[in-house]
Amino acid sequence: MKVRDTLLKQNSLFAQWRVEERDELARRAMQRQYHKGEFIAHYGDVWPYLLLVETGAVDLLRESEEGRSLIVATLGAGEVFWGLAFFFADAPCVITLQAREATCLYLWSRDTLLPFLRENGNATWELCLLLVRRMQRASDILGELAFQPVAGRVARLLLDHFRDAPGDRLKRDLTLDEMAARAGTTREVVCRALYNFSDKGLIRITRTEFHLTDKDGLARLAERA
């Protein structure tokens, strides 16, 4: 219970409620555990919940009729997300939610949380801000897919991962399929882009890692694209 209370207090949405209200919300939360790769909600499901990630990570996926996947975003610890049916009764999910790794979530149904939102203008405003930020991110993704060549998207993906890596070496913990899903392309195109970067001396590729040899050059490629 103490971990849950701390998690709610640190989240920008739940921090808007008074201590006694957060205590009540904590008591009403449904805790759910998911294994790596397990689906939380599928595209088309009526899923009227708001989730808060305690541990692990959740991928938000959009799949095409051809079977290709695009990872729209990944939620980490402390982040919230909601199904469309949380706002519109019986509205189907427009994305799929899948546990990226072993994950623990807290869930609140629409019926549970809505009375709290109606009585707290600050919390409702914070939820609106979260919605706007997600809309901005969705707009950025659409712009990248529409106007940025694949090589630029792959370069940006590598740079984003190198940002969190110590030094200039990055473990190859993303498969080609996962990289393709994040860049909105196919594994074959990602593979060609990576070896093109290697031929240009931007990275060196081994079986287990990427070695960044020209960060500025990779950044220019991403910016020009």
N, C-alpha and C positions, 0 to 999 in steps of 0.2 A: 504493500500500500504506500510506503514511503517513497519508493522509486516512482510510482505513478504520480503521486502528489508533486514531486520535484519536476517531473516531465511536464505536467500541466502548467506549473508555475512559470517554467522557462519558455513555453510556447507563446508566441505573440497573440494568438487568438484566445486561448484559455486564460492568459494572464489578465484579461479584461474583467473577469468575474471576481467577486469577493471570495475570501478564503472559504467561507461556509458554502458558497455556491460551487466552488471547485471541488470541495469535499463531496458534495452531493453528486456532481458529475463523475467524480472518480468512482463512487459506489455504483453508478449506473453503467459504467463502461463494460463492454464485453471484451475480454482478452482472448485473442486467437493466435495460435502458433502455426507457422507454415514452413514446410521443408523447401529446400532449394528447388526451383522449377515448378513449384505447386502454384496453381492458379487461384487467385483471390476472387476475381470476377471476370467473366468473359464478355467480349463484345456482344451487345444485344441483350445482356441480362438486365433485369430490373433490379437495381442494387441501391436501395435508399439509405445509404450510410455515409458517415464522415469517419475517416480513419486517421489515426495518429500513430506514426511509427515509433515504437520503443527501441527495438534493436533490429539490425539487418537492413535490407534495402528492397524496394519494390520498383520494378520496371513498368512503365506505362507504354503499352504496345499498340500500334495500329497496323493491321494486316491488310494486304491487298487480295483481290480475287485470285491472283496468280500464286499466292502463298508467300510472297515476300513480306518481311516485317520491318517496321520502322520503330525504333525505341525513341519515343517522343521525349521522355524524361526519366530520371531515376530518383526516387524519393529516399532520403536517408533518415537517420534517427532524428526525431523531433519535428518532422515535417508532416503536414496534413494534406489530405485529398478527399474528394467526395464523388459519389456517383451522381449522374444527372437526375436520377429519381429522388435525390435528397431535396432538390428544388422543385421538380415537376413530377407529380405523382405518375407512376407507371412509365416514365420515360426510360428508354433502354440506354445502356452504357454505349458510348461511342468509341471506347478503347478497351483493351484488355489489361488487367492488373495481374502481374506475376511476381512471385518472390524471387529475387535475384540470388539470394542466399537464405540460410536459416533465418527466419524473421518472426518477430513478435509485434502484433498490432493491438491497439485498442480501438474499438468500434462503438459509435453511437448511432442509433437509428434516427431517422427524420422525426418520428413522433417523440423521441426522448429529448432531442436537442432543440427542436423548434421553439418550445415555450421559453427556454432560457435565452434564446436569441431575441425573441420578441420583447423581452423585458430588459434587454441590455443593449442600448444603442451603440456603445463603444465596441462591443463584441461584433455586432452586425456590421459596423463600419470596417473593422479589421478583416472580416471575412470578405467584404467587398474589395478591399485592397489586395487580398490574396487572389481573388478572381481576376482583377485587372492585371496583376503581375503574370498570371498564367496566360492571359490573352496576349500580353506583350511577347512572352516567350514563344507562344504558338505562331505569332506573326513573324518573329525572327526565323523560326524553323521553316515556315513556308517560303520566306524570302531566300533563305539559303538553298532550299531545294529547287526553287524556280530559277534563280539567277547565278548561283555559285557552282562552277564545274565540280565534278566529283573529286578531282585531285585536290582542290582547295578544301573540300569538306574533310577529306581524309587527313590532310595536313593539319587542319584545325583540331581534329580529333586527337591526333598524336600530341600536339602541343598542350592540349587540355590535360592529357594524362601525364605528360612530362612535368607539368606544373606541380603535381602532387608527389612526384617521385624524387627520391634523394639523388643528387648528382645528375649525371647525364645518361644513366642507364635505366631502362624500363623493362620490367618483366613482361613477357608475352602472356598475360593472364586473360586477354581478350582473344577469342577465336576469330577467324576470318568472318564467320557468319555473324558474330556479335558486332564486329566492326562495321560490317555491311548494314546491319540493322540500325546502327547509330548514324551512319552516313547516308542512309536511304538509297542503297545500291545493291549490287550482288557481290558475293565473295570473290568471283573471278576479277571483277573490276578493282576491288580493293587490293587484291594480290598484285595486279599489274601496276597500280599506283605505288605500292610500297617498293617494288623492285625498281620502278622508275626513280623514286627518291634515292634509292641506294646507288643507282647508276650515276646520279648527279652529285653524289658525295654528301647528301643531306643527312642520311642515316646509314648505319651499318646493321645488318640483320644477322642474328645467329638463331640457333634452334630455340633458345630460351629467352632471348631478350632483344630489344632494340637499343642501339647505342646512338645517341644524338651527336652528330659530328658537325653540323652546321645549323644551329638554332635560328640564326638570323635569316639564313636562306630559306628555311622551312616556313618561317613567319612571313617572309615576303611573298612566298608562293600562296599562302593562305590569304593574305591581304589583297594580292592582285586578283585572286579568284573571286 
